[in-house]
Amino acid sequence: MIPLMRPIGTNVPRTDGSAKVRGDAQYVDDIRPSDCLYGATVRSPIAHGKLLGITLDPEFDWTDICVVTADDIPAQNVVYLMTEDQPALAKDWVRHVEEPVALVAAPTRDRALEAVRHITVNLEPREALLDPLAAEESDIKIFGDDNVFKRIKIDKGSQADGGIVVEGTYTVGHQEQLYIEPQGMIAIPREDGGLTILGSMQCPFYIVKALTPMLGHDRMNVVQAATGGGFGGKEEYPSMLAAHCVLLAIKTGKPVKMVYRRDEDLRATTKRHPSVITIRSVVTETGELQQWDAHIVMDGGAYNTLTPVVLSRAILHICGPYRCPHQHLHGVAVATHTPPNGAFRGFGAPQAMFAVERHMDRIARTLDMDPVEFRRIN
């Protein structure tokens, strides 16, 4: 009979702890299926342009290289998440620096990377929209008529009847998750026409949903390997890398592994959303908050990803834990010609809370009040 374990006060061993301590845990780069090829990505060198095609260097030996473009996609050219706006491979346009344009597979990783260097992406450059504050009014259209992925507005109460007005604008830039293990994925074709997908990921079911429209079927067995950190960076982005491995595996009929170099991972994958947050508050002379008006502009990058959810979390946290009878909150997430941003621990709340706490300090200085006491009052 198995003895009852008391969870309180008991040191419960992690199921993966022993293998990691011994060095036996199998990360993606430790796994080498038989006849495995190695994939690499051909990327856009510019932020916005018309894609005219690619050119293979005729002086390079292509005999053992497989090249995949959007024309090789079996069904829809989309990596599905909340919307169907992001292609697996750029087809007619590129919308951000490092956008995937083509893929290669080769017997070794060095050979694959060498092949990438001998492919030229032919582009007709166009003006890029890089300023999120200009996105809504810009004549350059990326998403819809106004480049807005999501708009959220919350109103509570009305207007404060007098008081001291304090205003501030707070800017938060990109932030990298910097997981220990870079993005990595393996796709293994099966005899029944399906695929086994093994990788470093947080959400295996995301990959099934994301790849079904691209493949035209859901015959996938998605397996999470030992994962060297994620922090949101391996929530939705692994679907893109899985799509690329799968396309190469289908065309070659062999297992394909792709593991990003660290520099490629830093340049191309999703980050925390940059935000510009403006807060206008009304407070009494004795330190009671009366009104809190906040406006968030969040840069989603070139594609929607999980941006609407991130914006909603930011708006829900833009008053912090403080009481205030009159609140007027507005948030907008916009598109720019920059790499897409996505999941990162806190999902928008860290951007909002940074602005909230800096603004609380600003109010305390304005009132010449101890910042801790000012927070206690509210």
Disulfide bonds with the S-S distance in Angstrom:
none
